Amino acid sequence: MRIRRILAAVIATAALAGLGLTSAASATAQGAPSYVTPSQCKQGGGTADLKDNLCKGGTYNGEKID
């Protein structure tokens, strides 16, 4: 009986720790700006607008060109 309680506590702690790590990783990924090269923009089906430094259309639509 005691082993079951300990095991349940360990599993619950591991599950909560996993949720914390997942949300921290996604928050970090969202903060980074995204840049594509003109060739990546064209390969994704878009057009590189060098005047506005944006990829227009395709997979990378609206992303900045570096």
C-alpha positions as CSV (number, residue, x, y, z in Angstrom):
1,M,0.0,0.0,0.0
2,R,2.8,2.4,0.9
3,I,4.6,1.6,-2.3
4,R,1.6,2.4,-4.4
5,R,1.3,5.9,-2.8
6,I,5.0,6.6,-3.3
7,L,4.8,5.4,-6.9
8,A,1.7,7.6,-7.5
9,A,3.5,10.6,-6.1
10,V,6.6,10.0,-8.2
11,I,4.5,9.7,-11.4
12,A,2.5,12.8,-10.6
13,T,5.6,14.8,-9.9
14,A,7.2,13.6,-13.2
15,A,4.1,14.5,-15.1
16,L,3.9,18.0,-13.6
17,A,7.6,18.6,-14.3
18,G,7.1,17.5,-17.9
19,L,4.3,20.0,-18.4
20,G,6.5,22.8,-17.0
21,L,9.4,21.9,-19.4
22,T,7.0,21.8,-22.4
23,S,5.5,25.2,-21.7
24,A,8.9,26.8,-21.1
25,A,10.3,25.4,-24.4
26,S,7.4,26.7,-26.4
27,A,7.6,30.2,-24.8
28,T,11.3,30.4,-25.8
29,A,10.6,29.3,-29.4
30,Q,7.9,32.0,-29.9
31,G,10.1,34.8,-28.8
32,A,12.7,34.4,-31.5
33,P,12.2,36.4,-34.7
34,S,12.1,34.4,-37.9
35,Y,14.3,35.3,-40.9
36,V,14.5,33.6,-44.3
37,T,16.9,34.1,-47.2
38,P,15.6,35.2,-50.6
39,S,16.3,31.7,-52.0
40,Q,14.3,30.0,-49.2
41,C,11.4,32.4,-49.9
42,K,11.4,31.4,-53.6
43,Q,11.8,27.7,-52.8
44,G,8.7,28.0,-50.5
45,G,6.7,29.4,-53.4
46,G,6.9,33.1,-52.5
47,T,8.4,36.2,-53.9
48,A,11.2,38.0,-52.1
49,D,10.3,41.7,-51.8
50,L,13.6,43.3,-51.1
51,K,12.1,46.8,-50.8
52,D,10.1,45.8,-47.7
53,N,12.4,43.0,-46.7
54,L,9.5,40.6,-46.6
55,C,8.6,37.3,-48.2
56,K,5.3,37.6,-50.0
57,G,3.2,34.4,-50.6
58,G,4.1,30.8,-50.2
59,T,5.3,29.0,-47.1
60,Y,7.2,31.9,-45.5
61,N,4.5,34.6,-46.2
62,G,5.1,37.7,-44.1
63,E,8.5,36.6,-42.7
64,K,11.4,39.0,-42.8
65,I,14.2,38.4,-45.3
66,D,17.7,38.5,-44.0
